[in-house]
């Protein structure tokens, strides 16, 4: 979990400097295994209605900054949802 927290800190402070493999670790932790992994894209299922997925893309070993920001918003939404469920 400590590694995930370090990656999240990097994501928040420098979304352009996140490696694709680190973003995959965070997504695997929060969303489970990707339902698609065979290409440069990985797609993860989320528990909410509407657009119930997040999509990340490998850009020469790095994550795309806008996708890092989308993942941060999705994690925040998960945390808010978990707090409401308690």
C-alpha positions, 0 to 999 in steps of 0.5 A: 500500500505504501507504494500506491500512496507514493504513486498517488502523490506523484500523480497529484503533483506531476501527472505528466511524469507517471509511468504507465506501469505505475498507473496500472498498479494504481488502477489494479489496486482500486478497480481490480484487473483490467478487462482488456490488456492485449493492446496499448490500452487497458480498460477497467470497470468501475462500480457506477452507472453511466460510463462505468469504465476507465481507459488508460493508454501506454504512450511510449512507457508513460501514462497520458496526463489527462488519463492520470487526472481522470483516474484521480477523479475516479478514485476520489469518486470511489472514496466518496461513494465508500464514505456514503455507504458506511 
